[in-house]
């Protein structure tokens, strides 16, 4: 009738599997939940007062939905600082043989 495995062995296998699943469920329910690790504090580099003031202004502007001239100025300052446009370019980057007023015109 049955090929190779008796009905009793199949029932025992299913019971063992159900018991294993029940054990895993009980252990998971009884085990105390560990709190998630605290997120690392943001990296704060030493900055002068101007950069700290700019950072505070940018944080304020991030939550605004209406145009604000102070925010536009802060974003422009941040772009210049990011692209280092407020620092003079070295002579090698400008093309050492060119006069200072020669260059790419916008």
Secondary structure, 3 states (H helix, E strand, C coil): CCCCCCHHHHHHHHHHHHHHHHHHHHHHHHCCCCCCCCCCCCCCCCCCHHHHHHHHHHHHHHCCCCCCHHHHHHHHHHHHHHCCCCCCCCHHHHCCCCCCCCCCCC
